[in-house]
Structure formats: C-alpha cells, structure tokens
C-alpha cells in the first residue's frame, strides 16, 4: 500500500525533487522537506497536499531493456537503472478542505 500526494505547483522545487527522486527507505522525506506526515488507514501521506490517492499494489515488475519496442525511451536510462512498474487499485482519494 502506498500513496500519491498531489501538491500545488507553488511548492518549492526541492520538495518535488526530494519526494520524486529519493527513496523513503534511504531518507526521511518529511524531515528533509519540513512537510507534515498524516496517516489514512496506516498509510502516510503529505498533510499539506491538495489531494492524496491511497493505492494497493496488485502487480509489480522491473522494466527490462529487451522488452522496449522502441529505442527512444532507453535514452532516459543511460546507466540502465530501470524503474519498477506497478499496477494498483485505488482504494481511497482524499481531498483537502
């Protein structure tokens, strides 16, 4: 289970960078950004977010170089450090008041 927190564009770029590029396993994103954690059904999300989508993972797989049908996306992976792909079920959508 995880969340997708949606912040306004007025949030500082460093916030988006911290949450978008850093793993929560390696760093405390809330402490690093000064944002406040909130919880829904035990799932942390950003309290300052305009909305948060609580999701349950149904499937996950690693992207594989051999499975790309076109070479263009490979330019995004010069180190071949491919992403993991998830298929999820949306369990709940939270909207700020």
Buried (B, 14 or more C-beta within 10 A) or exposed (E): EBBBBBBEEEBEEEBEEBBEEBEEEEEEBBEBBEBEEBEBEEBBBBBBBEBBBBBEEEEEEEBEEEEEEEEEEEEEEEEEEBEEEEEBEEBEEBEEE
